[in-house]
Amino acid sequence: MNLESYIRTVPDFPKKGISYKDITPLLQSPEALDFCIKSFTENIDANIDMVVGIESRGYFLATLLAKHFRAGFVPIRKKGKLPYKTLQESYDLEYGQDQLEIHEDAIKAGQKVLIHDDVLATGGTAQAACNLVERLGGEIVQCNFLIELSFLEGRSKLKGKSIHSLLSY
């Protein structure tokens, strides 16, 4: 399947000079979604206890991955969006700075965790998510990304992590 045909590039969004990768066409295709889930799961032989999705576009496939693995789903959100006690982690974006949070009871020590987000860009968001999971004692099995913007070298912030991306730009 040609997944790239399901990705729409929107120039100058969210600001001038950024080429936004819109995954909406992919989400509208059951066949493309099935292909993504199969591709993300075929090389994982560990039992997954929790799938972490990063706000917000990471949630779409993370919940499907959780269902596939019969695992729980844990949202990582931007600051101030979770209702219970949280741990926080600051990070740099390719166009600014932000903070992520996770519920302090979302992951138990020793649980096997799969992290999923839509795009790996500079790696700051993914690194912050990994730090939060590890601070709770979770063991990261793999970090999945639908799209990797390889020219931004985000992998360099995830040293020692197994990374699986379906598309690279």
Buried (B, 14 or more C-beta within 10 A) or exposed (E): BEBBEBBEEEEEEEEEEBEBBBBEEBBEBEEBBEBBBEBBBEEBEEEBBBBBBBBEBBBBBBBBBBEBBEBBBBBBBBEEEBEEEBBEBEBBEBEEEBEBBBBBEBBEEEBBBBBBBBBBBBBBBBBBBBBBBEEBEBBBBBBBBBBBBBEBEBBEBBEEBBBBBBBEB
